[in-house]
């Protein structure tokens, strides 16, 4: 609709529409979240939770709307057929840009339950959005480096406890638990610093997935393994808003749960930990080969 305009103006229009969508839906979301907080009765919470989810889905639909108005992106998507909106999924994806989140939300909105992300603790202070994520029960986690944990071993179990507590909530109603196994966005500098054995991916971290599977393995129907490729290179958010993203390729695989590992003690059993890491390594080898076959990521 706005393709004839200069790209900075398209970006400005997209930004205004995105912010307007946020400012419309977030106050409604917070009203029901506060009602849930004020009346801490389980029946009331179970009544309000679906309302919060429908508000979030309407918000995402609004995002998809302004994206259609302002973007000229060609979408090449396979594998999203026959998904179940009323089931539980563990969703895994490679991570290159903040745009990944909008891509995932647009593709899966109302096809599967709302995606719930594990967020860094600092993000709760993001204006407006932090409150929205809190209202939707997105878990906030303090991630610590191995160096920090060596000097503060008492902190090692904190994120595990947060994950388990979040999964207890997720088990109440159908939920899609989103996990970026790389833990951070791919950049060539990070890739080189890690000495990653994969051409297009950072090293995966199996711990978060293992915890989620251990806590909710009886709920998850399957693992949705998502691969996103930007043939022109991963965009920054402003490039995306300006309509500079010409093509997105997405492939989705439905993978069975590794039943032999689901009930294993990842933290306490070295054999289970090694088996999980080998399973994730094979998944990552397959994903790396798939990205290469789809044209790679010109980062």
C-alpha positions as CSV (number, residue, x, y, z in Angstrom):
1,X,0.0,0.0,0.0
2,X,2.9,2.4,0.8
3,X,5.4,0.9,-1.6
4,X,5.6,4.1,-3.7
5,X,6.9,6.1,-0.7
6,X,10.6,6.6,0.2
7,X,11.7,3.9,2.6
8,X,12.4,6.2,5.6
9,X,8.8,7.4,5.4
10,X,7.6,3.8,5.1
11,X,9.6,3.0,8.3
12,X,8.0,6.0,10.0
13,X,4.5,4.9,9.1
14,X,5.2,1.3,10.2
15,X,6.6,2.6,13.5
16,X,3.5,4.7,14.1
17,X,1.2,1.8,13.4
18,X,3.2,-0.5,15.5
19,X,3.2,1.9,18.5
20,X,-0.5,2.6,18.0
21,X,-1.3,-1.1,18.1
22,X,0.7,-1.5,21.3
23,X,-0.9,1.5,23.0
24,X,-4.4,0.2,22.1
25,X,-4.0,-3.4,23.3
26,X,-1.6,-3.1,26.3
27,X,-4.0,-1.1,28.6
28,X,-6.7,-3.6,28.0
29,X,-4.3,-6.4,28.7
30,X,-3.1,-4.8,31.9
31,X,-6.7,-4.2,33.1
32,X,-7.4,-7.9,33.1
33,X,-3.9,-8.8,34.4
34,X,-4.4,-6.5,37.4
35,X,-7.9,-8.0,38.0
36,X,-6.2,-11.4,38.1
37,X,-3.7,-10.1,40.6
38,X,-6.2,-8.4,42.8
39,X,-8.5,-11.5,43.0
40,X,-6.0,-14.4,43.6
41,X,-8.6,-17.1,43.3
42,X,-7.6,-20.0,41.1
43,X,-11.1,-20.2,39.3
44,X,-10.8,-16.4,38.5
45,X,-7.3,-16.9,37.2
46,X,-8.3,-19.8,35.0
47,X,-11.2,-17.6,33.7
48,X,-9.0,-14.6,33.0
49,X,-6.0,-16.4,31.4
50,X,-7.8,-17.2,28.2
51,X,-9.0,-13.6,27.9
52,X,-5.4,-12.4,28.2
53,X,-4.3,-14.9,25.5
54,X,-7.1,-13.7,23.1
55,X,-6.0,-10.1,23.7
56,X,-2.4,-11.0,22.9
57,X,-3.5,-12.8,19.7
58,X,-5.5,-9.8,18.6
59,X,-2.4,-7.6,19.3
60,X,-0.3,-10.0,17.1
61,X,-3.0,-9.9,14.4
62,X,-2.7,-6.1,14.5
63,X,1.1,-6.4,14.0
64,X,0.5,-8.7,11.0
65,X,-1.9,-6.1,9.6
66,X,0.6,-3.2,9.6
67,X,3.2,-5.6,8.3
68,X,1.0,-6.4,5.3
69,X,0.3,-2.7,4.7
70,X,4.0,-1.5,4.8
71,X,6.1,-4.5,3.8
72,X,6.8,-6.0,0.4
73,X,8.3,-9.2,1.7
74,X,7.9,-12.5,-0.2
75,X,7.2,-15.3,2.3
76,X,8.4,-18.8,1.5
77,X,6.9,-21.0,4.2
78,X,6.6,-24.8,4.5
79,X,5.5,-27.1,7.4
80,X,2.8,-25.1,9.2
81,X,-0.1,-27.3,8.1
82,X,-2.0,-29.6,10.5
83,X,-0.9,-27.8,13.7
84,X,-3.2,-28.0,16.7
85,X,-4.3,-24.8,18.4
86,X,-5.4,-26.8,21.5
87,X,-2.2,-28.6,22.1
88,X,1.2,-27.9,23.8
89,X,4.4,-27.4,21.7
90,X,8.1,-26.8,22.5
91,X,9.2,-24.5,19.8
92,X,12.9,-24.2,18.8
93,X,14.4,-21.7,16.3
94,X,17.7,-20.3,15.1
95,X,18.1,-16.6,16.2
96,X,19.5,-13.8,14.0
97,X,17.4,-10.7,14.6
98,X,14.6,-9.2,16.7
99,X,12.6,-9.6,13.5
100,X,12.6,-13.4,14.2
101,X,10.0,-12.8,16.9
102,X,7.6,-11.0,14.6
103,X,8.1,-13.7,12.0
104,X,7.3,-16.5,14.4
105,X,4.3,-14.7,15.9
106,X,2.8,-13.9,12.4
107,X,3.2,-17.5,11.2
108,X,1.9,-19.3,14.4
109,X,-0.7,-16.9,15.7
110,X,-4.0,-18.8,16.2
111,X,-2.4,-21.9,14.6
112,X,-0.8,-23.0,17.9
113,X,-1.2,-21.6,21.4
114,X,0.5,-18.2,22.2
115,X,4.3,-18.4,22.1
116,X,5.8,-17.8,25.6
117,X,9.4,-16.7,25.6
118,X,12.0,-16.9,28.4
119,X,13.2,-13.3,28.8
120,X,16.2,-11.7,30.3
121,X,15.4,-10.1,33.7
122,X,16.4,-6.6,32.4
123,X,13.6,-6.7,29.8
124,X,11.0,-6.2,32.4
125,X,12.0,-2.5,32.5
126,X,11.3,-2.0,28.8
127,X,8.6,0.7,28.7
128,X,5.1,-0.7,28.2
129,X,6.3,-4.0,26.7
130,X,7.9,-5.1,30.0
131,X,4.5,-4.8,31.7
132,X,2.8,-6.6,28.8
133,X,5.2,-9.5,29.1
134,X,4.6,-9.6,32.8
135,X,0.9,-9.7,32.3
136,X,1.2,-12.6,29.9
137,X,3.2,-14.6,32.4
138,X,6.4,-14.6,30.3
139,X,9.1,-15.8,32.7
140,X,12.0,-13.4,33.4
141,X,15.4,-15.0,34.0
142,X,18.8,-13.8,35.3
143,X,21.3,-15.5,33.0
144,X,24.8,-15.8,34.5
145,X,28.0,-16.6,32.8
146,X,30.0,-19.7,33.7
147,X,32.7,-17.4,35.2
148,X,30.1,-15.8,37.5
149,X,28.7,-19.2,38.5
150,X,32.1,-20.5,39.4
151,X,32.5,-17.8,42.0
152,X,28.7,-17.8,43.0
153,X,27.7,-21.5,42.8
154,X,24.6,-20.8,44.9
155,X,23.1,-19.0,41.9
156,X,23.4,-22.0,39.6
157,X,19.9,-23.3,40.4
158,X,18.1,-20.0,40.3
159,X,17.2,-20.2,36.5
160,X,16.3,-23.8,36.9
161,X,13.8,-22.9,39.6
162,X,12.4,-20.1,37.5
163,X,12.0,-22.5,34.5
164,X,10.2,-25.1,36.6
165,X,7.9,-22.5,38.2
166,X,7.0,-21.1,34.7
167,X,6.3,-24.6,33.4
168,X,3.9,-25.3,36.2
169,X,1.8,-22.3,34.9
170,X,2.2,-23.4,31.3
171,X,0.8,-26.8,32.1
172,X,-2.6,-25.3,33.1
173,X,-3.7,-24.3,29.6
174,X,-2.3,-25.1,26.1
175,X,0.9,-23.2,25.6
176,X,3.8,-23.0,23.1
177,X,7.1,-22.7,25.0
178,X,9.6,-20.8,22.8
179,X,13.3,-21.6,23.1
180,X,16.2,-20.0,21.2
181,X,18.8,-22.7,21.8
182,X,21.6,-20.4,20.8
183,X,20.7,-18.1,23.7
184,X,21.5,-14.9,21.8
185,X,21.3,-13.5,18.2
186,X,23.8,-14.8,15.7
187,X,26.6,-12.4,14.6
188,X,29.8,-13.3,12.8
189,X,31.8,-11.9,15.8
190,X,30.0,-14.2,18.2
191,X,30.4,-17.1,15.8
192,X,34.1,-16.5,15.6
193,X,34.5,-16.0,19.3
194,X,32.7,-19.2,20.1
195,X,34.7,-21.2,17.4
196,X,31.3,-22.7,16.6
197,X,31.5,-26.0,14.7
198,X,28.4,-24.9,12.6
199,X,28.6,-22.7,9.6
200,X,25.4,-20.7,10.2
201,X,24.7,-21.2,13.9
202,X,26.1,-20.5,17.3
203,X,26.6,-23.3,19.7
204,X,23.3,-24.6,21.2
205,X,22.6,-24.7,24.9
206,X,20.6,-27.8,25.8
207,X,19.9,-27.0,29.4
208,X,16.8,-24.9,29.0
209,X,15.2,-27.4,26.6
210,X,16.0,-30.2,29.0
211,X,14.4,-28.5,31.9
212,X,11.2,-27.7,29.9
213,X,11.0,-31.3,28.7
214,X,11.6,-32.6,32.2
215,X,8.9,-30.4,33.7
216,X,6.3,-30.7,30.9
217,X,7.2,-33.8,28.9
218,X,3.8,-35.3,29.5
219,X,2.1,-32.2,28.0
220,X,4.1,-31.5,24.9
221,X,2.6,-33.0,21.7
222,X,5.8,-32.4,19.7
223,X,8.8,-30.2,19.1
224,X,8.4,-27.6,16.4
225,X,11.9,-27.1,14.9
226,X,11.8,-23.8,13.0
227,X,14.5,-22.6,10.6
228,X,14.4,-19.0,9.4
229,X,16.6,-17.8,6.6
230,X,16.9,-14.2,5.3
231,X,18.5,-14.7,1.8
232,X,19.6,-11.0,1.7
233,X,21.1,-11.2,5.2
234,X,19.5,-10.8,8.6
235,X,17.9,-7.3,8.9
236,X,18.1,-5.0,11.8
237,X,14.7,-3.8,13.0
238,X,14.8,-0.4,11.3
239,X,15.6,-2.0,7.9
240,X,12.6,-4.2,8.4
241,X,10.3,-1.3,9.3
242,X,11.5,0.5,6.2
243,X,10.4,-2.4,4.0
244,X,13.9,-3.5,3.0
245,X,13.4,-7.1,3.8
246,X,12.6,-8.7,0.4
247,X,12.3,-12.4,1.3
248,X,11.9,-14.7,4.3
249,X,12.2,-18.4,4.1
250,X,10.8,-20.5,6.9
251,X,10.8,-24.3,7.3
252,X,9.1,-26.0,10.1
253,X,9.7,-29.7,11.2
254,X,7.5,-31.6,13.6
255,X,9.9,-33.7,15.7
256,X,8.9,-36.4,18.3
257,X,9.9,-35.9,21.9
258,X,13.1,-37.8,22.9
259,X,11.2,-40.0,25.3
260,X,14.3,-41.7,26.6
261,X,15.6,-38.3,27.8
262,X,12.4,-36.6,29.0
263,X,12.5,-37.9,32.5
264,X,16.3,-37.8,32.8
265,X,18.2,-35.6,35.3
266,X,20.1,-33.2,33.0
267,X,21.7,-31.3,35.9
268,X,22.7,-34.3,38.0
269,X,23.4,-37.1,35.6
270,X,26.4,-36.7,33.3
271,X,25.2,-39.5,31.0
272,X,21.8,-37.8,30.5
273,X,23.5,-34.5,29.9
274,X,25.8,-36.0,27.3
275,X,22.9,-37.7,25.6
276,X,20.9,-34.4,25.5
277,X,23.9,-32.6,24.1
278,X,24.4,-35.2,21.4
279,X,20.7,-35.1,20.5
280,X,20.8,-31.3,20.2
281,X,24.1,-31.4,18.3
282,X,22.4,-33.7,15.6
283,X,19.4,-31.3,15.4
284,X,21.8,-28.4,14.9
285,X,23.8,-30.3,12.2
286,X,20.5,-30.9,10.4
287,X,19.5,-27.2,10.7
288,X,22.9,-26.0,9.6
289,X,22.7,-28.2,6.5
290,X,19.1,-27.0,5.8
291,X,20.2,-23.3,6.1
292,X,23.0,-24.0,3.6
293,X,20.6,-25.7,1.2
294,X,18.2,-22.8,1.4
295,X,20.9,-20.3,0.4
296,X,22.7,-19.7,3.7
297,X,22.6,-16.5,5.8
298,X,24.5,-13.7,4.3
299,X,25.5,-12.0,7.5
